[in-house]
Amino acid sequence: MASNRRGKLKENFEGIHRNLDWVIYHCQKSLDLIQGDNPQLSEAIESLGKGVKTLDECAQGLYATL
């Protein structure tokens, strides 16, 4: 466990990344379950996954600057 501010911030952003990875994982699993049966739902889940991927890239960028 980090004892300084920079280390704690890095830990927080690592946690954000791990959580967003899980969201992306579950979006993909949901798409696998739907298998194209509901195009509107598939599109919505794909959009959610893309948005989360963008957030993850932002979090990783912030992490890299710490």
C-alpha positions in Angstrom: 0.0 0.0 0.0 1.4 3.4 -1.0 2.1 5.9 1.7 2.4 9.1 -0.4 -0.1 11.0 -2.5 1.4 10.0 -5.9 1.4 6.3 -4.9 -2.2 6.5 -3.6 -3.3 8.2 -6.8 -1.7 5.5 -8.9 -3.4 2.8 -6.8 -6.8 4.5 -7.4 -6.2 4.7 -11.2 -5.2 1.0 -11.2 -8.5 0.2 -9.5 -10.4 2.3 -12.1 -8.7 0.4 -14.9 -9.5 -3.0 -13.4 -13.1 -2.0 -12.9 -13.5 -0.7 -16.4 -11.9 -3.9 -17.7 -14.6 -5.8 -16.0 -17.3 -3.6 -17.5 -15.8 -4.2 -21.0 -15.6 -8.0 -20.3 -19.3 -8.1 -19.2 -20.4 -6.1 -22.2 -18.7 -8.7 -24.5 -20.3 -11.6 -22.5 -23.7 -9.9 -23.0 -23.1 -9.6 -26.7 -22.2 -13.3 -26.8 -25.5 -14.1 -25.1 -27.6 -12.0 -27.4 -25.8 -13.3 -30.5 -27.5 -10.7 -32.7 -31.1 -11.7 -31.8 -31.8 -8.1 -30.7 -30.0 -5.6 -32.9 -31.0 -2.6 -30.9 -29.8 -4.1 -27.7 -26.6 -5.2 -29.3 -25.9 -1.7 -30.6 -26.6 -0.2 -27.2 -24.2 -2.6 -25.5 -21.5 -2.0 -28.2 -21.9 1.7 -27.6 -21.6 1.2 -23.9 -18.4 -0.8 -24.4 -16.9 1.8 -26.7 -17.7 4.6 -24.1 -16.1 2.6 -21.3 -13.1 1.8 -23.5 -12.7 5.6 -24.0 -12.9 6.2 -20.3 -10.4 3.5 -19.6 -8.0 5.0 -22.1 -8.4 8.4 -20.3 -7.7 6.8 -16.9 -4.6 5.0 -18.3 -3.4 8.3 -19.7 -3.8 10.0 -16.4 -2.0 7.1 -14.7 0.9 7.4 -17.1 1.4 11.0 -16.2 1.6 10.3 -12.4 
